Amino acid sequence: MVVRMKHTKGKRNRVRSHHALKPLAFTLCSQCGAAAIPHIMCKNCGYYAGRKVIDVLAKLDRKERKQKEKELANHKQ
């Protein structure tokens, strides 16, 4: 199989010019103050748009839960 029309280096580079990774924009969570991605639930406290979406403490064992509760209390202050 032979390439019918070769793409030039310029054409190749113009196509690839949009393939660069863009940095993520972070905002502060309104509940806990941790860094969060806009329009996505906060992974630290489980809140989105002022509402609790998931309970982040539900699947943690007792030791991790106590540590997480202490961490969340410190963020609120």
N, C-alpha and C positions, 0 to 999 in steps of 0.2 A: 504494500500500500504506500503510495507516494502522496505527500502533501501537495495539494493543488495550488494554494497561494500561501507563500511564506509570510508570517507576521513579522514586521520589522521590530527592532529593539524599542523604538519609540512607541509603537502601538502596544507592545507588551508592557512597557513601563506605565503608559497611560491607564491601561486596564488595572494594573497593580497599585496605582496611586491611591485607590480607595480601600485597599486591603489592610491599612495600618490599624493597629489597635488604639482605641481612644480611651483616655483615662475615665474611670468611673467618677460620677459626681456623688458626693456624700452630703447628707443633711443630718441634723441632730434630731433624735427621736423626741417627740413632745412629752412622752411619759417618763423615760428613764435618762434621757440626755446622751445616749450612746450614738455612735455613728451608724447611720442607716441609709440604704439606697432609696431614692425617691420613688414613690408609688409602689413600694414593696414593704411588707410587714417587717417590723423590727425583730431581728433574730434574737436579741437579748431579752426583751420583755414580752413579745408576742402581740403587741398592739399595732393597729393600723387605723389611721384617721380618727384617733380618739376612742376606738372601740377595741376590746380584747378579742382577738381572732382565735388564738390558740393558747392553751395553758402550757407554758414552757416547763413548769415544774412537775407536770404529770408523769413523765417517763423517767425522772431522775430517781436514784436511790436516796436513802435518808441523808447520807453524808453530803452528797452533791446538792441536794435540795436545800439543806441548811446553809451551805456556802453560797448558793445562788440567791437565796432570800437576803442574806447579809449584803451581797453585792448590789442587789436591786435597791435595798434600803439606802446604801451609800450613794447611789446615783441620783436618788430623788432629793437628797439634801443639797 
